Amino acid sequence: MKLDLNDPGLNLYLRVYNYYKDLICSGKMQPGTRLPSIRKCAMQLQLSRTTVETAYMLLAAEGYILSRPQSGYYVTEILNSGLREAWKPGGKETDGPKIRYDFASSNVDRDSFQFDLWRRYIKSSLRQDERLLSYGEPQGERELREAICSYLGRHRGVVCTPEHIVVGAGVQSLLHILCPMVRDRKNAYFYNPGFRQGRTIFEDFEFRTEGMRSAREAGGPDSGSICYLTPSQMTVWGEVMHITERMDLLKEAFEKDILIIEDDYNSEFRYYNRPTPSLQGLAGGRGVVYLGTFSRLLLPSIRMSFMVLPPELLPVYRERSRYYNQTSSKTEQIALCQFIRDGHLESQIRKARKLYTAKAKKLCEDIGRIFGDRAVPHLGEAGFLVLAEIRTELTSEEIARKAAHAGIAVRAVVPEEGKGGESMNPRILLSCATVGTEHYEEALTELYDSIFG
């Protein structure tokens, strides 16, 4: 495959991504091969570092490459794992069974999104000819930032102005902007050990990363460090940080000059209670970087996220912002702005919350009915996942392998990720989003047979 940077059909970072993906999948880049550094690749292709970083980030997220701290990016063993052909569009099928029921996917339900409505807004934005002749603002379109600011103030209690907001194509691209701004803070602590992608980015910028649990055991996070957390989804299955714990964390951060990065993932999807106030709002807007995304609220393919910077970081950003290009589509920014202004984001959240609440409850009921006393389902406080505790001598990894052999994808849960760490029973996660409710009974029956049959 030839790298054609003049092809108007794809964004630059996608062309770079496809180029290296083809080299890896074709075997021209063998496992262990080191990719050019981000700086060197950007110089060779005469592209911005942000463009190359985004391409590498996508390759890493899909398992084609991995980052080794202070060393670089290397091709993984994905070619030898048997996964390449199974997931390659139009590729030859492997000896393994095809996944028919995907309970492990992070995709969304088709019925959760009004495609016709979104198409109207996209068509409307495409009619703004003059506006589309120029590049997007590096910080994001002013009107969209105003709409986001208004929405955050009403629904999340975030204290900000449009000048504090930076728009980008995904949270990871925003972290690539943030990390150079806070390099004087050497240590980054993560409450959620499962957030590998974000942790890798900090390691790429030579931060020393550590889990918060081990930091607490050693006396707490160091002064002048960074704490990264998702308060609305503290564990992979959806536990929410209590308001008392939030206030204690803010007090400690103030005393130790700790910068908090609040990734407000899934805050809108709490099933039973109103969303807990954001840390950023509780802190009065200071000392907290607030991250949010529209990928889960709308569609994963709409890669649009935002970052709210505290006042102390604004001068640093303004000094560096002229070196950054906007990574999010200007057309989609214009469309989303009007979508929010017309009140459709709130109605979209209500629609999706109602749909996923019903699907998650149905999944729990069907697990209880089909598995009987051999499984205990738990409905999380937030998110799209159901945690199933299976009463078997198998490990969670063995359950996942047996399920995959039967054509069912589930996610194994390590003890730290689930609820009720005192239990020794293996646990798996099932997403209620992708599989239709009409297929739950058949899928769960086959899952039961794969475990106990």
VOGU-3710 file (C-alpha; in Angstrom, 3 decimals, decimal comma):
1> mkldlndpgl> 0,000/0,000/0,000  1,297/3,416/-0,965  0,959/6,275/1,504  -0,969/8,942/-0,412  -1,243/12,099/1,690  -3,057/13,911/-1,123  -6,061/11,586/-1,129  -9,013/13,825/-0,142  -11,127/10,891/0,976  -9,612/10,456/4,447
11> nlylrvynyy> -8,200/12,573/7,249  -4,418/12,675/7,369  -4,133/10,657/10,561  -6,352/7,916/9,087  -4,105/7,677/6,019  -1,055/7,226/8,249  -2,980/4,714/10,375  -4,073/2,658/7,341  -0,554/2,708/5,908  1,088/1,179/8,988
21> kdlicsgkmq> -1,835/-1,178/9,615  -1,419/-2,586/6,095  2,334/-3,034/6,601  1,688/-4,924/9,842  -1,163/-7,084/8,537  0,732/-7,959/5,346  3,733/-9,097/7,380  6,052/-6,442/5,970  6,532/-5,180/9,539  7,202/-8,173/11,772
31> pgtrlpsirk> 6,437/-8,391/15,525  9,082/-6,517/17,483  9,803/-4,050/14,682  10,261/-0,526/16,003  8,243/2,204/14,329  9,799/5,599/13,619  9,499/7,944/16,580  6,622/10,398/16,456  9,022/13,260/15,848  10,919/11,425/13,083
41> camqlqlsrt> 7,746/10,232/11,357  6,292/13,739/11,446  9,482/15,123/9,875  9,603/12,432/7,180  5,976/12,898/6,166  5,984/16,671/6,779  2,982/16,352/9,071  2,252/17,711/12,531  3,213/15,604/15,548  -0,450/15,628/16,614
51> tvetaymlla> -1,447/13,910/13,364  1,170/11,172/13,772  0,388/10,769/17,493  -3,304/10,270/16,707  -2,475/7,606/14,086  -0,156/5,771/16,500  -2,779/6,061/19,222  -5,347/4,289/17,024  -2,865/1,557/16,139  -2,096/1,023/19,831
61> aegyilsrpq> -5,790/1,029/20,781  -6,454/-1,788/18,293  -3,471/-3,823/19,460  -1,224/-3,467/16,414  1,539/-1,642/18,278  2,498/-1,017/21,873  4,438/1,712/23,590  7,509/0,963/25,668  8,366/3,837/28,014  11,492/5,764/26,989
71> sgyyvteiln> 11,955/3,399/24,039  9,260/3,871/21,406  6,473/2,044/19,581  6,834/-1,616/18,546  4,731/-4,011/16,468  2,908/-6,516/18,690  2,336/-10,254/18,252  -1,172/-9,674/16,902  -0,172/-11,414/13,648  0,583/-14,600/15,547
81> sglreawkpg> -2,390/-14,421/17,915  -4,987/-15,529/15,382  -6,919/-12,277/15,862  -5,819/-10,516/12,684  -7,852/-12,512/10,158  -10,804/-12,838/12,535  -11,246/-9,081/12,743  -9,999/-8,032/9,304  -12,942/-6,922/7,103  -13,373/-9,356/4,247
91> gketdgpkir> -10,473/-11,466/5,531  -10,269/-15,222/5,473  -11,992/-16,881/8,379  -9,804/-18,557/10,971  -10,328/-21,986/12,477  -11,985/-20,357/15,487  -15,765/-19,885/15,605  -17,303/-16,631/14,474  -18,581/-14,360/17,257  -22,369/-14,348/16,925
101> ydfassnvdr> -23,304/-12,662/20,205  -20,991/-9,846/21,223  -21,443/-8,941/24,894  -17,922/-7,497/25,092  -18,236/-4,682/22,552  -18,194/-0,965/23,391  -20,530/-0,241/20,465  -23,972/1,286/20,950  -27,471/0,099/20,137  -28,734/1,261/16,750
111> dsfqfdlwrr> -32,088/2,237/18,271  -30,387/4,624/20,692  -29,581/7,180/17,983  -31,757/9,164/15,569  -29,775/8,877/12,354  -32,285/10,836/10,260  -32,154/13,771/12,671  -28,340/13,828/12,731  -28,214/13,658/8,928  -30,340/16,817/8,750
121> yiksslrqde> -27,883/18,691/10,947  -24,903/17,428/8,937  -26,578/18,534/5,694  -27,321/21,925/7,232  -23,671/22,385/8,255  -22,483/21,411/4,758  -24,530/24,264/3,318  -22,332/26,804/5,128  -19,936/26,995/2,180  -17,867/30,007/3,194
131> rllsygepqg> -17,325/28,761/6,716  -16,115/25,373/5,497  -13,441/26,900/3,265  -11,191/27,530/6,275  -9,523/25,295/8,838  -11,245/24,808/12,160  -10,203/26,809/15,196  -7,455/24,940/17,105  -9,431/25,280/20,328  -12,728/24,256/18,686
141> erelreaics> -15,495/26,299/17,066  -16,503/29,170/19,332  -20,246/28,483/19,021  -19,785/24,821/19,971  -17,719/25,765/23,020  -20,486/28,155/24,072  -23,075/25,382/23,715  -20,908/22,929/25,680  -20,311/25,518/28,394  -24,042/26,104/28,789
151> ylgrhrgvvc> -24,791/22,373/28,870  -22,086/21,632/31,475  -23,292/24,445/33,695  -26,878/23,172/33,651  -26,263/19,446/33,978  -22,851/18,891/35,585  -22,286/22,031/37,638  -19,000/22,709/35,825  -17,621/26,219/36,403  -16,136/27,546/33,157
161> tpehivvgag> -16,390/29,922/30,213  -15,967/29,030/26,514  -12,328/30,190/26,814  -11,626/27,293/29,196  -12,847/24,611/26,754  -10,671/22,770/24,215  -12,326/20,464/21,666  -10,554/17,457/20,146  -11,087/14,090/18,427  -11,258/11,866/21,494
171> vqsllhilcp> -9,936/12,042/25,037  -6,567/10,597/24,055  -5,860/13,396/21,577  -6,655/15,917/24,319  -4,250/14,164/26,701  -1,536/14,638/24,091  -2,185/18,384/24,402  -2,402/18,345/28,184  0,673/16,274/29,062  3,279/18,757/27,754
181> mvrdrknayf> 1,547/21,505/29,759  2,014/19,700/33,084  5,445/18,128/32,600  6,716/19,689/35,815  4,531/17,174/37,664  6,535/13,948/37,440  4,085/11,395/38,866  0,606/10,386/37,650  -1,664/8,183/39,772  -4,612/6,285/38,290
191> ynpgfrqgrt> -7,645/5,249/40,304  -8,794/2,903/37,538  -5,970/0,483/36,656  -7,873/-0,659/33,570  -7,407/2,620/31,694  -4,354/1,406/29,781  -4,652/3,824/26,876  -4,499/6,961/29,005  -1,765/5,536/31,191  0,335/4,777/28,100
201> ifedfefrte> 0,126/8,381/26,940  1,483/9,642/30,264  4,279/7,096/30,086  5,091/8,277/26,558  5,679/11,722/28,033  7,965/10,142/30,661  5,624/10,445/33,622  6,008/7,812/36,312  2,602/6,126/36,543  1,221/4,150/39,459
211> gmrsareagg> -2,114/2,846/40,697  -3,754/4,843/43,451  -4,189/1,750/45,624  -0,432/1,129/45,824  0,139/4,858/46,360  -2,231/4,837/49,346  -0,421/1,864/50,825  2,839/3,821/50,540  1,457/6,900/52,304  -0,585/8,622/49,610
221> pdsgsicylt> 0,201/10,460/46,367  3,217/12,757/46,314  2,855/16,526/46,483  2,763/18,206/43,101  1,583/15,052/41,332  -1,405/14,205/39,085  -4,431/12,070/39,976  -6,494/10,681/37,082  -9,917/9,249/37,860  -13,384/8,580/36,456
231> psqmtvwgev> -15,661/9,441/39,410  -18,832/8,260/37,650  -17,291/4,854/36,855  -14,646/4,047/39,434  -14,610/0,377/38,456  -15,037/-1,173/35,054  -18,610/-2,146/35,878  -19,846/1,195/37,154  -19,345/2,078/40,838  -19,668/5,808/41,522
241> mhitermdll> -17,428/7,826/43,849  -19,405/9,001/46,883  -19,712/12,736/47,539  -17,844/12,396/50,863  -14,902/10,719/49,151  -14,913/13,457/46,512  -14,672/16,168/49,147  -11,845/14,322/50,938  -9,939/14,018/47,663  -10,337/17,728/46,911
251> keafekdili> -9,092/18,618/50,372  -6,008/16,417/49,962  -5,379/17,817/46,473  -5,509/21,376/47,783  -3,119/20,627/50,634  -0,601/18,773/48,425  -0,946/20,822/45,218  -2,236/17,769/43,316  -3,728/18,332/39,868  -6,892/16,250/39,416
261> ieddynsefr> -7,900/15,028/35,958  -11,610/14,207/36,083  -12,706/12,011/33,198  -16,492/12,248/33,535  -17,088/9,049/31,570  -20,683/7,736/31,646  -21,903/10,339/34,156  -25,157/10,810/32,220  -26,078/7,127/32,446  -26,684/6,663/36,147
271> yynrptpslq> -29,820/4,545/36,360  -31,298/5,232/39,765  -30,032/8,572/41,036  -29,192/11,998/39,757  -25,563/12,370/38,627  -23,230/13,233/41,497  -21,801/16,781/41,217  -18,580/16,979/39,264  -15,291/17,364/41,091  -14,565/20,397/38,916
281> glaggrgvvy> -17,728/22,130/40,115  -17,117/21,187/43,753  -13,614/22,684/43,444  -14,974/25,936/42,018  -13,207/25,297/38,716  -9,664/25,369/40,120  -7,134/22,549/40,324  -9,222/20,158/38,182  -9,016/19,369/34,457  -12,439/18,156/33,339
291> lgtfsrlllp> -12,715/15,726/30,385  -15,904/14,706/28,580  -16,880/12,989/25,356  -19,843/12,757/23,006  -18,831/9,377/21,560  -20,935/7,438/24,074  -23,853/9,889/24,068  -24,121/9,951/20,276  -22,070/7,457/18,239  -18,542/6,057/18,725
301> sirmsfmvlp> -17,766/7,131/15,153  -18,409/10,781/16,077  -14,981/11,313/17,574  -15,533/14,477/19,557  -14,444/15,189/23,110  -13,670/18,285/25,154  -11,375/19,400/27,943  -12,085/22,148/30,474  -8,845/23,718/31,667  -8,549/25,375/35,086
311> pellpvyrer> -7,571/29,079/35,116  -3,979/28,297/36,143  -3,369/26,324/32,923  -4,985/28,767/30,492  -1,869/30,960/30,009  0,217/27,866/29,273  -2,308/26,624/26,728  -2,590/29,992/24,982  1,169/30,092/24,606  1,237/26,645/22,976
321> sryynqtssk> -2,105/26,541/21,148  -0,788/28,089/17,937  1,273/24,937/17,401  -1,777/22,626/17,504  -4,168/21,719/14,706  -7,804/20,886/15,349  -8,303/17,101/15,122  -12,109/17,077/15,147  -14,227/17,596/12,024  -15,359/21,206/11,593
331> teqialcqfi> -18,519/19,989/9,842  -19,476/17,804/12,793  -18,669/20,591/15,253  -21,087/22,921/13,473  -23,757/20,220/13,362  -23,309/19,283/17,025  -23,514/22,915/18,113  -26,983/23,335/16,643  -27,957/19,842/17,830  -27,217/20,890/21,415
341> rdghlesqir> -28,814/24,328/21,044  -32,069/22,804/19,833  -32,263/20,582/22,921  -31,644/17,291/21,146  -28,675/16,273/23,299  -30,853/16,186/26,421  -33,546/14,197/24,611  -30,867/11,866/23,214  -29,590/11,194/26,745  -33,111/10,506/28,015
351> karklytaka> -33,808/8,171/25,108  -30,541/6,249/25,505  -30,838/6,032/29,305  -34,369/4,615/29,031  -33,324/2,096/26,380  -30,221/0,836/28,201  -31,972/0,723/31,573  -34,623/-1,570/30,104  -32,040/-3,707/28,268  -29,797/-4,083/31,326
361> kklcedigri> -32,738/-5,086/33,543  -33,906/-7,599/30,925  -30,409/-9,057/30,714  -30,272/-9,463/34,513  -33,686/-11,155/34,542  -32,737/-13,569/31,763  -29,444/-14,458/33,460  -31,323/-15,260/36,666  -33,948/-17,298/34,827  -31,531/-19,318/32,636
371> fgdravphlg> -28,646/-19,797/35,082  -30,773/-20,195/38,194  -28,683/-20,428/41,357  -25,509/-20,905/39,322  -25,140/-17,177/38,623  -25,846/-13,915/40,411  -26,332/-10,889/38,118  -25,588/-7,366/39,342  -26,886/-4,224/37,653  -24,339/-1,427/37,869
381> eagflvlaei> -25,081/2,105/39,006  -23,911/3,531/35,698  -22,954/2,419/32,257  -24,109/-0,352/29,956  -22,741/-3,393/31,765  -24,124/-6,249/33,814  -21,755/-8,098/36,143  -22,446/-11,833/36,381  -20,964/-13,832/39,238  -20,734/-17,469/38,110
391> rteltseeia> -20,696/-20,329/40,619  -18,192/-22,650/38,992  -14,685/-23,970/39,523  -13,559/-22,294/36,287  -11,690/-18,992/36,294  -13,171/-15,928/34,628  -10,565/-16,242/31,845  -11,558/-19,877/31,244  -15,214/-18,869/31,062  -14,406/-16,189/28,498
401> rkaahagiav> -12,429/-18,694/26,391  -15,190/-21,296/26,484  -17,754/-18,643/25,585  -15,644/-17,430/22,661  -15,365/-21,017/21,410  -19,174/-21,105/21,410  -19,328/-17,838/19,456  -20,118/-15,582/22,415  -17,864/-12,691/23,431  -17,792/-11,767/27,131
411> ravvpeegkg> -15,236/-9,942/29,234  -13,410/-11,619/32,071  -13,116/-9,541/35,241  -10,070/-9,509/37,473  -10,837/-9,254/41,216  -9,958/-5,534/41,447  -12,464/-4,565/38,728  -15,626/-6,121/40,075  -17,973/-5,468/42,922  -17,610/-7,449/46,080
421> gesmnprill> -13,900/-8,270/46,090  -14,467/-10,677/48,986  -16,158/-13,185/46,678  -14,001/-15,892/45,157  -16,473/-16,754/42,393  -15,357/-15,821/38,877  -17,077/-12,838/37,292  -17,722/-11,726/33,745  -19,044/-8,527/32,247  -21,785/-8,432/29,637
431> scatvgtehy> -22,643/-5,284/27,718  -26,355/-4,870/27,106  -25,817/-2,527/24,145  -24,940/-4,503/21,031  -27,039/-7,674/21,354  -30,781/-7,248/20,836  -33,109/-8,325/23,650  -34,782/-10,833/21,302  -31,473/-12,747/21,210  -30,769/-12,727/24,968
441> eealtelyds> -32,416/-16,083/25,701  -30,661/-17,984/22,919  -27,289/-16,357/23,637  -27,454/-16,935/27,390  -28,589/-20,532/26,928  -25,551/-21,196/24,744  -23,350/-19,395/27,260  -24,719/-21,614/30,023  -24,055/-24,744/27,961  -20,494/-23,599/27,188
451> ifg> -19,777/-23,279/30,916  -21,708/-26,177/32,425  -22,492/-28,415/29,429
//
